[in-house]
Amino acid sequence: MTSQRPDGWQPDQYARFRAEREQPFYDLLNLVEPVYAGRAVDLGCGTGKLTQELHIRTMAEETIGIDRSEAMLEHTEQYAGSGLRFERGDIAAFEASKLDLVFANASLQWVEDHASLFPRLAAMLRSAGQLAVQMPANEDHPSHAVAREVAQQQPHADALDGFVYRHAIESPEWYAEQLARLGFAEQHVRVQVYLHRLPGPEDVVEWVKGSLLTGYRDRLPTPDYEAFEAAYRDRLLTILPNDRPFLYPFKRILLWARKPERAR
């Protein structure tokens, strides 16, 4: 597994379900308090559209959007300016200090070893700094489980050299305990189920093509990936009911925490 989401990303495919994918961002943003004239970073900024919203809503003086995908960053130029800028970088290697807000929407699940990651993120914050994170937590749904199943079958297992993708997330309880141990004075941790109404079960495939399956697209030559995707589609559609509209429940972890104010 790579340390951050791979650059097999296709912005147009990801945007097919823009409204559904953006709602968790706004729910996370609603937990964040303004950082008037402060410094913020958006880890995994994507195209920059939502980073601009973050920058405006938090009233930060400076916001930096970080992403490793060149395909996503190609879209950020239209949003840069007025204290908002974008850089190509790996979340696992990103370093900063004296930030007022570390914001990560649907990105940290691609980064391994959260036991090391979260202390590093906490160390970037100044007193009263905020950490806000949203991560998919739908590993037990067939949309995710079938991808792991197909990856372990031949010929895909050989083509992937044994690789099976799993999001690098812990339980909600683990994050609550970790935030407390890191000295955050306040915290909010919850699991939220987003019920997406899709036209049909085949649209679940289109959904994961824009996110989860990029972990496989990045590692396979085009013919091998196409064979993998076809096997995934065939297997998944034999399991999911042929309901129209199709109800696709998607669990996510949302967490927010703030460091204590330093005594003067």
Residue, then its C-alpha position, 0 to 999 in steps of 0.5 A: m500500500t502506498s502512504q497516500r491515495p495513488d494517482g490513478w484518480q480520475p476527477d471526472q469519475y470522482a465528480r459523478f456523485r459530487a453532491e453525495r461526496e460533498q455532504p460529509f465535507y460540509d458536515l465536517l466543516n460545520l464542526v469547525e470554528p472560525v480561525y480568524a486570521g489563522r493558518a489552515v491546511d487541507l490535507g487531500c484537497g483534490t480539485g480545490k473547490l471545497t478547499q476554497e469553501l473551507h478557506i472562506r468559512t473559517m476566515a483563515e488568513e492562509t490556507i494551503g491545499i495539499d494533494r499528491s494527485e497531479a490530475m486533481l491539482e490541475h483544477t486548483e488554479q481557478y481557486a488559488g489566491s487571496g491567501l489560498r494556495f495549493e502544493r503537491g505533496d504526500i500527506a505522510a511526509f507533510e510537515a508544518s508547525k503553528l497551524d490553527l487548523v488541520f483539516a482532512n476530508a476523505s484522505l487519511q484513510w489512504v495513509e498508513d499507521h494512524a498511531s504515528l500519524f495522529p501524534r504528528l498532526a497534533a504536533m503541527l497545531r498551536s494552542a487552541g488549534q483544531l483537528a478535523v477529519q472525515m474518513p470512509a468506514n464502509e469496509d464491511h459493505p459488499s462494495h468494498a468486501v467484493a473488491r478484496e475477494v476478487a483481488q485474492q482470486q486468480p489471475h488477479a492475485d498474481a497480477l497484483d503480486g498479492f496486494v489487497y487494498r484496505h483502508a487504514i482506519e481504526s475504530p471510532e473508540w480508538y480515535a476518541e482515546q487517541l485524541a484524549r491521550l494527545g491532550f486535546a481539551e475537547q473532542h467530537v467523534r461520531v459514525q454517520v451513515y449516509l444513505h445514497r439513493l442511486p439509480g440502480p446497483e450498477d451505479v455502486v460500481e461507478w461510485v467505487k470506480g471513482s475512489l476505492l478501485t483507484g487503489y487497483r487501477d494504479r497498480l495494474p496495466t490497463p488490460d489487467y485492470e479492465a479484467f479486474e473491474a469486470a470480475y468485480r462488477d460481475r461478482l458484486l451485481t450477483i450479490l446486490p439486490n436489483d432494486r431501483p432506486f438502489l439504497y447504498p448506505f455508506k458509513r463514515i467517521l467524523l471527528w473534531a478536536r481542539k487543543p487547550e488554550r495555553a495559559r498566559 
